[in-house]
Amino acid sequence: MKNLPLLDLCQDLTREFQRDSKGSQVASLLSRYASDHQDWRDWAMFDTQCYTRNLVHHEAQFELLLLCWAAGQKSPIHNHEGQRCWMAVLDGGVTETLFHFPEEQTQPGMLSPKSAARLCARNQVAFITDEIALHEIAAAGGAAAVSLHLYSRPFSTCQVYDRETGRVAVRQLSYYSVRGQRALSARPS
């Protein structure tokens, strides 16, 4: 039986992190997969209430997820708990808005954006760490989108930030589906 390209990608990523713990070739691997393959469609699950986090692969070095965004859906402004995050567009487009941390604000309260970028090409890959900024991801252009996210290392909580006040809360992360099967305790994150 032939492996699915998405599972082949997971094996390639495992080898990459064994070779280089910083994952210097991750962006290239994600871009190549996004450009050439569609088998992720069998793993993508949407919810009308909130974007979904669909787990593809989890191991000590990284986790790989499909995030599915219905039109108008967006993440909260959040950090990555000190981990690296790569994001590749698979379908549609997303807007990534970077924000200054609350302690970097010139005025207390409302978080100020640093920059925004729209990613619409299937082979575009973005990268972020907490040293760069906080960010918010949103479906772009009034249409649904799917993005592939790699977090090195996995984390189960993150900090979310209120745009108006800068207040921080801890959010428990969950999976909407695991390896293409709806999670029993599935709820949007």
BELKA-V190358 format. One record per backbone hydrogen bond with DSSP energy under -1.0 kcal/mol. CO is the residue of the C=O (numbers start at 1). NH is the residue of the N-H. Records with the same first field share a line. If there is no record, write none. Layout:
CO->NH  NH
//
This chain:
4->8
5->9
6->10
7->11
8->12
9->13
10->14
11->15
12->16
13->17
14->18
15->19
16->20
20->23
23->26
25->29
26->30
27->31
28->32
29->33
30->34
31->35
32->36
33->37
38->41
39->42
40->43
52->68
53->176
54->66
55->179
57->64
62->59
63->151
64->56  57
65->149
66->54
67->147
68->52
69->145
70->73
73->139
77->161
78->135
80->83
84->152
85->128
86->150
87->126
88->148
91->146
93->140
94->119
95->138
96->117
97->136
98->114  115
99->134
101->104
102->105
112->100
115->98
117->96
119->94
121->124
124->89
126->87
128->85
129->132  133
134->99
135->78
136->97
137->75
138->95
140->143
145->69
146->90  91
147->67
148->88
149->65
150->86
151->63
152->84
156->173
158->171
159->79
160->169
162->166
163->111
167->162
169->160
171->158
176->183
177->55
178->181
181->178
183->186
//
